[in-house]
Amino acid sequence: MKIPNPLRLPLAVAILIFSSFLANKWLTDSSTLEPASEQAGMPAMEGSLPQDPIDRISFYNAVFAESRPSDRVAQIITSAPETWSQDSLQVALSWAEETENSALAALLMADMAERFGKGDQGTEIARNLVFSAAENIENPKAAAFLFQQGKLWIDKGLEKNPNDIELRNALIIYQSEYLNAPMQFLGTLRETLSIDSSNVETHFIHLNLLKKSQQWQKALDKCKKLVSLQPENPFWLYQTSDLYGFLGDSTSAKIYLDLAVKAQRTQKQTN
């Protein structure tokens, strides 16, 4: 999945992704921070997404619950897969992108890759499906279907290369957002960091999981780690400032805020 600046390192990151998703779904603004829970760990939460297999028709019904595709697109996507041509899928994909239907676009990209793509597309498709699922989490059936499809691509990719960091990061999102399985995603996260302890995206995912579970001190420590990896990235500096402010350390908050402003100014001058 492509990730916009300023979170790209060569990722760099943001799964939060991750795309705008990462930039919007995962980020917790300081104005939304709440007192930390007394629970120090990451408690398992009851999942709200369907865990039973979702078929393609159910996915379409969920995606088009409030809007309808054009007649041409409807004809293409409901036809038998063996009748698809690359041109027809491209027509449907272009329509999905133009109408900002990210869920349908993610599926059609996977269809294109499976039928007409190259063998090296698996990681990108897996990540696109998983991150699009997380982006569409308010549509449970659509999100569940995309998560399920994404997991199939993840499994195929990790079978070839168990150390693929981008796939492993997508797996963490699947385990945390779809399965709601803390023991699983924490295990995968630790293994991933043991493979590459400086991967910015993995640390960013961890940061947002820590914030989600209101582990503010650990989140602050993770921000400092990200600052050490990308000292000139104003995003991490702003995040660190926010967390210091929330924890009541106004002096440190001001220091990091000043650093963030300076880094952002420098970034604009060099771009």
SERO-4910 file (N, C-alpha, C, O; in steps of 0.05 Angstrom, whole numbers):
BEGIN
 pado doro    nc1    nc2    nc3   cac1   cac2   cac3    cc1    cc2    cc3    oc1    oc2    oc3
  Met    A     17    -24      0      0      0      0     17     24      0     37     26     15
  Lys    A     10     43    -16     26     68    -18     20     85      6     -3     89     14
  Ile    A     41     97     18     38    114     41     48    142     36     71    145     27
  Pro    A     32    162     42     40    189     35     60    201     55     62    192     77
  Asn    A     74    221     46     91    237     64     72    251     83     49    256     76
  Pro    A     81    259    107    109    256    116    115    230    129    136    227    142
  Leu    A     97    210    127    102    185    141    120    166    125    127    145    136
  Arg    A    126    172    101    143    153     86    171    157     93    182    180     95
  Leu    A    184    136     96    212    136    102    223    128     75    228    146     59
  Pro    A    226    105     69    220     93     45    195     79     50    181     73     31
  Leu    A    189     73     73    162     71     80    154     98     81    140    112     66
  Ala    A    162    101     93    158     96    118    133     96    124    122     91    103
  Val    A    121     97    135    100     87    146     77    100    147     75    122    136
  Ala    A     61     93    156     40     96    166     20     80    161      2     91    148
  Ile    A     16     60    167     -3     42    166    -18     56    177    -37     66    163
  Leu    A    -17     62    203    -34     75    200    -31     79    177    -16     97    168
  Ile    A    -37     71    171    -33     67    149    -35     71    145    -55     67    133
  Phe    A    -27     82    142    -20     69    124    -23     83    101     -3     87     88
  Ser    A    -46     93     90    -51    110     67    -63    133     80    -51    143     99
  Ser    A    -84    143     72    -98    163     89   -109    148    112   -115    159    133
  Phe    A   -113    123    108   -125    106    129   -107    108    153   -116    114    175
  Leu    A    -82    103    148    -64    104    170    -63    131    182    -62    135    206
  Ala    A    -65    151    165    -64    178    176    -89    185    191    -88    203    207
  Asn    A   -111    172    186   -136    181    198   -146    161    219   -153    168    241
  Lys    A   -147    135    211   -160    116    229   -144    110    254   -156    108    276
  Trp    A   -118    109    251   -102    101    274    -94    124    292    -92    121    316
  Leu    A    -91    148    281    -80    170    296    -99    179    318   -123    181    313
  Thr    A    -89    184    341   -105    194    364    -95    222    370    -73    225    380
  Asp    A   -111    242    364   -104    269    370   -104    274    400   -119    261    415
  Ser    A    -87    292    409    -85    297    438   -112    306    449   -117    301    473
  Ser    A   -129    317    433   -155    326    444   -174    303    450   -194    306    464
  Thr    A   -167    279    439   -184    256    444   -172    237    465   -185    216    471
  Leu    A   -150    243    476   -138    226    496   -155    225    521   -165    245    530
  Glu    A   -156    201    532   -172    198    557   -153    186    578   -132    176    571
  Pro    A   -161    188    603   -144    177    624   -138    148    619   -154    132    610
  Ala    A   -113    141    625   -104    113    621   -119     94    639   -126    100    662
  Ser    A   -124     71    628   -137     50    643   -119     39    664    -94     40    661
  Glu    A   -130     28    686   -114     16    706   -102    -11    696    -83    -21    707
  Gln    A   -115    -21    675   -105    -46    663    -79    -40    648    -80    -25    629
  Ala    A    -58    -52    656    -32    -46    643    -29    -61    617    -14    -51    600
  Gly    A    -42    -83    614    -39    -98    589    -57    -89    567    -70    -69    570
  Met    A    -59   -105    546    -77   -100    524   -100   -120    527    -98   -142    517
  Pro    A   -123   -112    539   -145   -130    543   -158   -138    516   -160   -122    498
  Ala    A   -166   -163    515   -180   -171    491   -208   -159    491   -221   -158    512
  Met    A   -216   -150    468   -243   -138    465   -260   -156    448   -250   -168    429
  Glu    A   -286   -156    454   -304   -173    438   -306   -162    410   -313   -138    406
  Gly    A   -300   -178    390   -300   -169    363   -328   -163    353   -348   -174    362
  Ser    A   -330   -143    335   -356   -135    324   -359   -142    295   -380   -138    283
  Leu    A   -338   -153    282   -339   -160    254   -347   -189    251   -339   -206    267
  Pro    A   -362   -196    230   -370   -223    226   -345   -241    222   -327   -235    208
  Gln    A   -346   -264    236   -323   -282    234   -329   -305    214   -311   -319    206
  Asp    A   -354   -310    208   -361   -330    188   -353   -321    160   -352   -297    155
  Pro    A   -348   -340    142   -340   -332    115   -362   -314    102   -385   -320    103
  Ile    A   -353   -293     89   -370   -275     74   -367   -281     44   -344   -282     35
  Asp    A   -388   -285     29   -386   -289      1   -386   -263    -14   -392   -242     -3
  Arg    A   -380   -265    -40   -377   -240    -56   -403   -225    -59   -404   -201    -58
  Ile    A   -425   -240    -62   -451   -226    -65   -458   -211    -39   -469   -189    -41
  Ser    A   -453   -223    -16   -458   -209      9   -441   -184     11   -449   -163     21
  Phe    A   -416   -186      1   -398   -163      0   -410   -141    -17   -412   -118     -9
  Tyr    A   -419   -148    -41   -432   -128    -59   -456   -115    -46   -459    -91    -47
  Asn    A   -473   -132    -33   -497   -121    -20   -489   -101      1   -503    -81      5
  Ala    A   -468   -107     16   -459    -88     37   -447    -63     25   -453    -41     35
  Val    A   -431    -66      5   -418    -42     -7   -439    -24    -20   -436      1    -20
  Phe    A   -460    -36    -32   -480    -20    -47   -506    -17    -32   -527    -15    -44
  Ala    A   -504    -18     -5   -528    -16     11   -542     11      8   -566     13      9
  Glu    A   -526     32      3   -537     59      1   -532     72    -26   -541     95    -31
  Ser    A   -519     58    -44   -515     69    -71   -513     46    -91   -508     23    -83
  Arg    A   -517     52   -116   -517     31   -136   -495     35   -156   -488     58   -163
  Pro    A   -483     14   -166   -463     17   -187   -477     23   -214   -501     19   -217
  Ser    A   -462     32   -233   -473     36   -260   -481      9   -271   -471    -12   -262
  Asp    A   -499      8   -290   -508    -17   -302   -484    -33   -313   -483    -57   -311
  Arg    A   -466    -19   -326   -443    -32   -338   -425    -45   -317   -416    -67   -320
  Val    A   -420    -30   -295   -403    -41   -274   -417    -64   -260   -404    -84   -254
  Ala    A   -443    -62   -256   -458    -84   -243   -457   -109   -260   -454   -131   -249
  Gln    A   -458   -106   -286   -457   -128   -304   -429   -142   -303   -427   -166   -303
  Ile    A   -408   -126   -301   -381   -136   -300   -376   -151   -274   -367   -174   -275
  Ile    A   -382   -139   -252   -374   -151   -226   -391   -175   -218   -383   -191   -202
  Thr    A   -415   -177   -230   -432   -200   -223   -430   -223   -244   -443   -244   -240
  Ser    A   -414   -219   -265   -410   -240   -284   -391   -261   -274   -377   -256   -254
  Ala    A   -391   -284   -286   -373   -306   -278   -344   -298   -282   -337   -286   -302
  Pro    A   -327   -303   -262   -299   -295   -264   -285   -304   -290   -267   -290   -300
  Glu    A   -292   -328   -300   -279   -337   -324   -286   -321   -349   -272   -323   -370
  Thr    A   -306   -304   -347   -314   -287   -369   -301   -259   -368   -303   -243   -387
  Trp    A   -287   -253   -346   -275   -227   -343   -252   -223   -363   -236   -242   -368
  Ser    A   -251   -200   -374   -228   -192   -390   -213   -171   -375   -224   -159   -357
  Gln    A   -188   -167   -382   -172   -146   -368   -185   -119   -372   -185   -102   -354
  Asp    A   -195   -114   -396   -207    -88   -402   -232    -83   -386   -237    -61   -376
  Ser    A   -249   -104   -383   -274   -101   -368   -268    -96   -338   -281    -79   -326
  Leu    A   -249   -110   -327   -242   -106   -299   -231    -78   -295   -235    -65   -275
  Gln    A   -216    -69   -315   -205    -42   -313   -227    -21   -314   -225      0   -300
  Val    A   -247    -25   -329   -270     -7   -330   -283     -5   -302   -288     16   -292
  Ala    A   -288    -29   -290   -300    -29   -263   -281    -17   -242   -291     -2   -225
  Leu    A   -255    -22   -244   -236    -11   -225   -235     19   -228   -235     33   -208
  Ser    A   -234     29   -252   -234     58   -256   -258     71   -244   -257     93   -232
  Trp    A   -282     58   -248   -306     69   -236   -305     70   -206   -312     90   -193
  Ala    A   -294     48   -194   -292     47   -165   -274     69   -154   -279     81   -134
  Glu    A   -251     73   -168   -232     94   -160   -244    122   -163   -241    139   -146
  Glu    A   -258    126   -185   -270    153   -190   -292    159   -170   -295    182   -162
  Thr    A   -306    139   -161   -328    143   -142   -318    140   -113   -334    141    -94
  Glu    A   -292    136   -110   -279    133    -83   -291    110    -67   -295    111    -43
  Asn    A   -298     89    -82   -307     64    -69   -283     47    -64   -277     29    -79
  Ser    A   -269     52    -41   -244     39    -36   -247      9    -31   -229     -6    -37
  Ala    A   -269      0    -20   -273    -28    -15   -275    -44    -41   -261    -64    -44
  Leu    A   -291    -34    -60   -294    -47    -85   -267    -45   -101   -259    -65   -114
  Ala    A   -254    -23   -100   -229    -20   -114   -208    -40   -104   -194    -51   -120
  Ala    A   -207    -44    -78   -188    -63    -67   -193    -91    -77   -174   -106    -84
  Leu    A   -218    -99    -78   -225   -126    -88   -218   -128   -118   -207   -149   -126
  Leu    A   -225   -108   -133   -220   -110   -162   -190   -110   -168   -181   -122   -188
  Met    A   -174    -96   -152   -145    -97   -156   -135   -125   -151   -117   -135   -165
  Ala    A   -147   -138   -131   -139   -166   -126   -147   -184   -148   -132   -202   -156
  Asp    A   -172   -180   -159   -181   -196   -182   -162   -192   -206   -156   -211   -220
  Met    A   -155   -167   -211   -137   -161   -234   -110   -176   -230    -99   -188   -249
  Ala    A   -100   -175   -206    -74   -187   -200    -75   -218   -203    -57   -230   -213
  Glu    A    -97   -229   -193   -100   -258   -193   -102   -268   -221    -91   -290   -228
  Arg    A   -117   -254   -238   -122   -264   -265   -101   -255   -286    -95   -269   -305
  Phe    A    -92   -230   -283    -75   -219   -304    -49   -207   -294    -33   -197   -310
  Gly    A    -44   -208   -268    -21   -194   -257      4   -211   -257      5   -233   -267
  Lys    A     25   -199   -245     51   -212   -243     54   -224   -215     40   -217   -197
  Gly    A     72   -243   -213     75   -258   -188     85   -241   -165     83   -250   -142
  Asp    A     97   -218   -170    108   -202   -149     89   -182   -137     97   -165   -121
  Gln    A     63   -184   -144     43   -165   -134     31   -173   -108     15   -158    -96
  Gly    A     37   -197    -98     23   -208    -75     23   -191    -50      3   -187    -37
  Thr    A     47   -180    -44     49   -164    -19     32   -139    -21     18   -132     -2
  Glu    A     33   -126    -44     18   -101    -47    -12   -107    -46    -27    -92    -33
  Ile    A    -21   -128    -58    -50   -135    -58    -59   -142    -30    -80   -133    -21
  Ala    A    -43   -158    -16    -50   -166     12    -53   -141     29    -73   -139     44
  Arg    A    -34   -123     28    -35    -99     44    -59    -81     36    -72    -70     53
  Asn    A    -64    -79     11    -86    -62      1   -112    -73     12   -129    -57     20
  Leu    A   -116    -99     11   -141   -111     21   -144   -106     51   -166    -98     60
  Val    A   -123   -111     66   -125   -109     95   -129    -80    103   -145    -74    121
  Phe    A   -114    -61     92   -116    -33     99   -143    -22     90   -154     -5    103
  Ser    A   -153    -31     67   -179    -22     58   -201    -33     76   -221    -19     82
  Ala    A   -197    -57     86   -216    -68    105   -217    -51    130   -239    -45    140
  Ala    A   -194    -44    141   -193    -27    165   -205      1    159   -218     13    177
  Glu    A   -201     11    135   -213     37    128   -243     36    127   -257     56    132
  Asn    A   -254     12    121   -283      9    118   -295     -6    141   -315    -21    138
  Ile    A   -283     -3    164   -291    -19    188   -320    -13    196   -332    -30    209
  Glu    A   -330     11    189   -358     17    196   -378      1    179   -402      2    186
  Asn    A   -369    -13    159   -386    -31    143   -377    -59    149   -360    -70    134
  Pro    A   -388    -72    170   -377    -97    180   -374   -119    159   -353   -132    158
  Lys    A   -395   -124    143   -393   -146    124   -372   -140    102   -357   -158     95
  Ala    A   -371   -116     93   -351   -109     72   -323   -111     84   -306   -122     71
  Ala    A   -319   -101    108   -293   -103    121   -285   -132    126   -262   -139    121
  Ala    A   -303   -148    136   -297   -176    142   -289   -190    116   -270   -206    116
  Phe    A   -303   -186     94   -296   -199     69   -268   -191     60   -253   -208     52
  Leu    A   -262   -165     61   -235   -156     53   -213   -167     71   -192   -175     62
  Phe    A   -219   -168     97   -199   -180    116   -195   -209    109   -172   -219    108
  Gln    A   -216   -224    103   -214   -252     97   -198   -256     71   -182   -274     69
  Gln    A   -204   -240     51   -189   -242     26   -160   -234     30   -142   -247     19
  Gly    A   -155   -213     45   -128   -205     51   -112   -226     65    -88   -230     59
  Lys    A   -124   -241     83   -110   -262     98   -101   -284     79    -80   -296     82
  Leu    A   -117   -290     58   -109   -310     39    -84   -302     24    -66   -319     20
  Trp    A    -82   -277     17    -58   -266      4    -34   -265     23    -12   -271     15
  Ile    A    -39   -258     48    -18   -257     68     -6   -285     71     18   -289     71
  Asp    A    -24   -305     74    -14   -332     78      3   -342     55     24   -355     59
  Lys    A     -6   -336     30      9   -344      7     37   -331      7     57   -343      0
  Gly    A     37   -305     13     62   -290     13     81   -300     34    105   -303     29
  Leu    A     71   -304     59     89   -312     81     98   -341     77    119   -348     88
  Glu    A     83   -357     62     93   -384     57    118   -383     40    136   -399     43
  Lys    A    119   -363     22    143   -359      5    166   -346     20    189   -353     18
  Asn    A    158   -326     37    179   -311     51    168   -303     79    154   -283     82
  Pro    A    173   -320     99    163   -315    126    173   -289    138    162   -279    158
  Asn    A    194   -278    127    206   -253    138    199   -228    123    211   -207    127
  Asp    A    178   -230    106    169   -206     92    156   -187    112    134   -192    122
  Ile    A    170   -165    118    161   -146    139    134   -133    131    117   -129    148
  Glu    A    131   -125    106    106   -112     98     82   -130    101     61   -122    110
  Leu    A     86   -156     95     64   -175     99     59   -180    128     36   -182    137
  Arg    A     80   -181    144     77   -186    173     63   -162    186     47   -166    204
  Asn    A     68   -138    176     54   -115    187     24   -116    180      7   -109    197
  Ala    A     18   -125    156    -10   -129    149    -23   -150    166    -46   -148    173
  Leu    A     -8   -171    173    -18   -192    190    -25   -181    218    -45   -189    230
  Ile    A     -8   -163    228    -14   -151    254    -40   -136    253    -56   -137    272
  Ile    A    -45   -121    231    -70   -106    229    -94   -126    228   -114   -121    240
  Tyr    A    -91   -147    213   -112   -168    211   -118   -179    239   -141   -182    247
  Gln    A    -97   -186    253   -101   -199    280   -112   -179    300   -128   -187    318
  Ser    A   -105   -154    298   -115   -134    318   -142   -123    311   -160   -121    328
  Glu    A   -146   -116    285   -171   -103    277   -193   -123    270   -217   -117    275
  Tyr    A   -186   -146    260   -207   -165    252   -211   -187    274   -233   -191    283
  Leu    A   -189   -200    281   -192   -221    301   -195   -210    330   -205   -224    347
  Asn    A   -185   -186    335   -185   -175    362   -171   -195    381   -181   -201    402
  Ala    A   -147   -203    372   -133   -224    387   -106   -213    396    -86   -216    382
  Pro    A   -105   -201    420    -81   -188    430    -57   -207    431    -35   -199    424
  Met    A    -60   -231    441    -38   -250    443    -26   -255    416     -1   -258    413
  Gln    A    -43   -257    396    -33   -263    369    -18   -239    357      5   -242    348
  Phe    A    -30   -215    358    -17   -193    345      8   -184    360     27   -174    348
  Leu    A      8   -187    387     32   -180    402     55   -200    396     78   -192    394
  Gly    A     48   -225    392     68   -245    385     80   -239    357    104   -240    354
  Thr    A     62   -233    338     71   -227    311     88   -201    311    108   -200    297
  Leu    A     80   -182    327     94   -157    329    123   -161    340    142   -151    329
  Arg    A    125   -176    361    151   -181    373    169   -196    353    193   -190    351
  Glu    A    158   -216    340    173   -231    320    183   -213    297    205   -215    288
  Thr    A    165   -195    289    172   -177    267    194   -158    275    212   -153    259
  Leu    A    193   -147    299    214   -129    308    240   -144    313    262   -132    311
  Ser    A    238   -170    318    263   -186    321    276   -190    294    301   -193    293
  Ile    A    260   -189    273    271   -192    246    283   -165    237    305   -164    225
  Asp    A    269   -143    242    278   -117    235    270    -97    257    248    -87    258
  Ser    A    289    -92    275    283    -75    298    280    -45    291    272    -30    308
  Ser    A    287    -38    267    286    -10    259    264     -4    239    264     18    226
  Asn    A    246    -22    234    225    -18    215    205      3    226    191     -2    246
  Val    A    203     25    212    186     47    222    157     40    222    143     46    241
  Glu    A    148     27    202    119     20    201    111      2    224     90      6    236
  Thr    A    128    -18    230    122    -36    252    120    -21    278    101    -25    294
  His    A    139     -3    283    138     13    307    114     31    308    102     36    329
  Phe    A    106     42    285     83     59    283     57     44    290     40     53    304
  Ile    A     55     19    279     32      2    286     31     -3    316     10     -1    328
  His    A     55     -9    327     56    -14    356     47     11    372     33      9    391
  Leu    A     57     34    363     49     59    376     19     62    377      8     69    398
  Asn    A      6     57    355    -23     61    355    -38     40    371    -60     45    381
  Leu    A    -27     16    372    -39     -4    389    -36      3    418    -55     -1    434
  Leu    A    -13     15    426     -9     24    453    -29     47    460    -40     47    482
  Lys    A    -32     65    441    -51     87    446    -80     77    448    -96     86    464
  Lys    A    -86     57    431   -113     46    431   -119     33    458   -142     34    467
  Ser    A    -99     21    470   -103      8    496    -96     27    519    -95     19    543
  Gln    A    -92     53    513    -88     74    533    -62     69    550    -62     75    574
  Gln    A    -42     58    538    -16     54    552      1     78    544     20     76    528
  Trp    A     -4    101    557      7    126    549     37    128    553     51    138    536
  Gln    A     48    118    575     76    119    580     92    102    560    112    110    549
  Lys    A     81     78    554     94     61    534     92     73    506    110     71    490
  Ala    A     69     87    502     66    101    476     87    123    473     98    127    452
  Leu    A     92    137    495    112    158    495    140    146    489    155    157    473
  Asp    A    146    124    502    172    111    497    174    103    467    195    104    455
  Lys    A    152     93    456    152     85    428    156    110    410    169    108    389
  Cys    A    144    132    417    148    157    402    177    164    401    188    173    381
  Lys    A    190    162    424    219    168    426    235    150    408    255    158    396
  Lys    A    227    125    406    240    106    388    237    115    359    256    114    344
  Leu    A    213    124    352    208    133    325    224    158    319    234    162    297
  Val    A    226    176    339    242    200    335    272    192    331    285    205    315
  Ser    A    281    172    345    309    164    341    314    152    313    335    155    302
  Leu    A    293    140    302    295    128    275    293    150    254    306    148    233
  Gln    A    276    170    259    271    191    239    272    218    254    251    230    258
  Pro    A    295    227    263    297    251    279    287    277    266    280    296    279
  Glu    A    286    277    239    277    301    225    248    300    216    239    318    202
  Asn    A    234    279    224    206    276    216    189    291    236    187    282    259
  Pro    A    176    313    228    160    328    248    136    313    259    126    319    281
  Phe    A    127    293    244    103    278    254    109    265    281     92    267    299
  Trp    A    132    252    283    138    238    308    143    259    330    136    254    354
  Leu    A    154    281    323    159    302    343    133    313    354    130    318    378
  Tyr    A    114    318    336     88    327    345     74    307    363     62    313    383
  Gln    A     76    281    355     64    260    371     76    259    399     62    256    419
  Thr    A    103    262    400    116    261    426    108    285    443    103    282    467
  Ser    A    106    308    431     97    332    445     69    328    457     63    335    480
  Asp    A     51    317    440     23    312    449     23    294    474      8    299    493
  Leu    A     38    272    473     38    253    495     50    265    520     40    260    542
  Tyr    A     72    280    517     83    294    541     62    313    553     59    314    577
  Gly    A     48    327    536     28    345    546      6    331    561     -4    340    582
  Phe    A     -3    309    549    -24    293    562    -15    282    589    -31    281    608
  Leu    A     10    275    591     20    264    616     29    285    636     38    279    658
  Gly    A     25    311    629     29    333    648     56    345    648     62    361    665
  Asp    A     73    337    629    101    348    628    101    370    607    108    366    584
  Ser    A     93    394    615     90    416    596    117    426    586    119    435    563
  Thr    A    138    423    602    164    432    593    174    415    570    182    426    549
  Ser    A    172    389    573    181    371    551    162    374    527    171    372    504
  Ala    A    137    378    532    118    382    510    126    406    493    125    405    469
  Lys    A    133    427    507    141    452    492    167    447    477    170    457    454
  Ile    A    186    433    488    211    427    475    206    412    448    217    419    427
  Tyr    A    190    391    450    184    375    426    167    390    406    169    386    382
  Leu    A    149    407    416    133    423    398    151    442    382    148    444    358
  Asp    A    170    454    395    188    472    381    205    457    361    210    467    338
  Leu    A    214    433    368    229    417    349    212    409    325    222    408    303
  Ala    A    187    403    330    169    395    309    164    418    289    165    414    265
  Val    A    159    441    300    155    465    283    180    471    266    178    477    242
  Lys    A    203    468    279    228    473    264    232    452    242    240    459    220
  Ala    A    227    427    249    231    406    229    211    409    206    218    404    183
  Gln    A    187    417    212    167    421    191    175    444    173    171    443    148
  Arg    A    185    465    185    194    488    169    217    480    150    218    488    127
  Thr    A    236    464    161    258    455    145    249    437    122    259    438    100
  Gln    A    230    420    129    219    401    109    206    416     86    210    409     62
  Lys    A    191    438     92    178    453     71    199    467     53    195    470     29
  Gln    A    220    476     65    241    490     50    256    472     31    265    480     10
  Thr    A    259    446     39    274    428     23    256    414      2    267    402    -17
  Asn    A    230    416      4    212    403    -15    207    421    -39    192    413    -57
***
